Amino acid sequence: MKIALDAMGGDYAPEEVVKGAVLALEERDLEIILLGDMGKIKEELIKYKYKKNKLSVINCKEYIETGEFPLDAIRNKRDSSIV
């Protein structure tokens, strides 16, 4: 199963999202794609050992922050991690 995760979503992102993705790979036969700020995601990934062929990162230049109006974000942030 292939799963795409918004690595920039949540109060403790990307740290906790990356940690959760790595833990999921240990327990399940998955392929995970992390979407978000590649630099920040890679900073977190170097903390872990994981199956590199099972996890990839897609760089997104923007991300939607808590409190943003969804419709405005979709219209104005086309390169965000969840659009």
Contacts in CASP RR format, 6 or more apart in sequence:
PFRMAT RR
TARGET T0000
AUTHOR 0000-0000-0000
METHOD contacts of the structure
MODEL  1
MKIALDAMGGDYAPEEVVKGAVLALEERDLEIILLGDMGKIKEELIKYKY
KKNKLSVINCKEYIETGEFPLDAIRNKRDSSIV
1 28 0 8 1.000
1 29 0 8 1.000
1 30 0 8 1.000
1 31 0 8 1.000
2 30 0 8 1.000
2 31 0 8 1.000
2 32 0 8 1.000
2 33 0 8 1.000
3 24 0 8 1.000
3 30 0 8 1.000
3 31 0 8 1.000
3 32 0 8 1.000
3 33 0 8 1.000
4 32 0 8 1.000
4 33 0 8 1.000
4 34 0 8 1.000
4 35 0 8 1.000
5 17 0 8 1.000
5 21 0 8 1.000
5 32 0 8 1.000
5 33 0 8 1.000
5 34 0 8 1.000
5 35 0 8 1.000
6 13 0 8 1.000
6 17 0 8 1.000
6 35 0 8 1.000
6 36 0 8 1.000
6 63 0 8 1.000
6 81 0 8 1.000
6 82 0 8 1.000
7 13 0 8 1.000
7 14 0 8 1.000
7 17 0 8 1.000
7 18 0 8 1.000
7 21 0 8 1.000
7 34 0 8 1.000
7 35 0 8 1.000
7 36 0 8 1.000
7 37 0 8 1.000
7 40 0 8 1.000
7 41 0 8 1.000
7 57 0 8 1.000
7 81 0 8 1.000
8 14 0 8 1.000
8 17 0 8 1.000
8 35 0 8 1.000
8 36 0 8 1.000
8 37 0 8 1.000
8 40 0 8 1.000
8 60 0 8 1.000
8 63 0 8 1.000
8 81 0 8 1.000
9 17 0 8 1.000
9 63 0 8 1.000
9 64 0 8 1.000
9 81 0 8 1.000
9 82 0 8 1.000
10 16 0 8 1.000
10 17 0 8 1.000
10 66 0 8 1.000
11 66 0 8 1.000
14 34 0 8 1.000
14 36 0 8 1.000
14 37 0 8 1.000
14 40 0 8 1.000
14 41 0 8 1.000
14 44 0 8 1.000
15 44 0 8 1.000
17 34 0 8 1.000
18 34 0 8 1.000
18 41 0 8 1.000
18 44 0 8 1.000
18 45 0 8 1.000
18 48 0 8 1.000
19 44 0 8 1.000
19 48 0 8 1.000
21 32 0 8 1.000
21 34 0 8 1.000
21 55 0 8 1.000
22 45 0 8 1.000
22 48 0 8 1.000
22 50 0 8 1.000
22 55 0 8 1.000
24 30 0 8 1.000
24 32 0 8 1.000
25 32 0 8 1.000
25 50 0 8 1.000
25 51 0 8 1.000
25 54 0 8 1.000
25 55 0 8 1.000
26 50 0 8 1.000
30 54 0 8 1.000
31 54 0 8 1.000
31 55 0 8 1.000
31 56 0 8 1.000
32 54 0 8 1.000
32 55 0 8 1.000
32 56 0 8 1.000
33 55 0 8 1.000
33 56 0 8 1.000
33 57 0 8 1.000
33 58 0 8 1.000
34 41 0 8 1.000
34 55 0 8 1.000
34 56 0 8 1.000
34 57 0 8 1.000
34 58 0 8 1.000
35 57 0 8 1.000
35 58 0 8 1.000
35 60 0 8 1.000
35 81 0 8 1.000
35 82 0 8 1.000
36 57 0 8 1.000
36 58 0 8 1.000
36 59 0 8 1.000
36 60 0 8 1.000
36 63 0 8 1.000
36 81 0 8 1.000
37 59 0 8 1.000
37 60 0 8 1.000
37 63 0 8 1.000
38 57 0 8 1.000
38 58 0 8 1.000
38 59 0 8 1.000
39 59 0 8 1.000
41 57 0 8 1.000
42 57 0 8 1.000
45 55 0 8 1.000
45 57 0 8 1.000
60 79 0 8 1.000
60 80 0 8 1.000
60 81 0 8 1.000
61 79 0 8 1.000
62 77 0 8 1.000
62 78 0 8 1.000
62 79 0 8 1.000
62 80 0 8 1.000
62 81 0 8 1.000
63 77 0 8 1.000
63 80 0 8 1.000
63 81 0 8 1.000
63 82 0 8 1.000
64 70 0 8 1.000
64 73 0 8 1.000
64 77 0 8 1.000
64 80 0 8 1.000
64 81 0 8 1.000
64 82 0 8 1.000
64 83 0 8 1.000
73 80 0 8 1.000
73 83 0 8 1.000
74 83 0 8 1.000
77 83 0 8 1.000
END
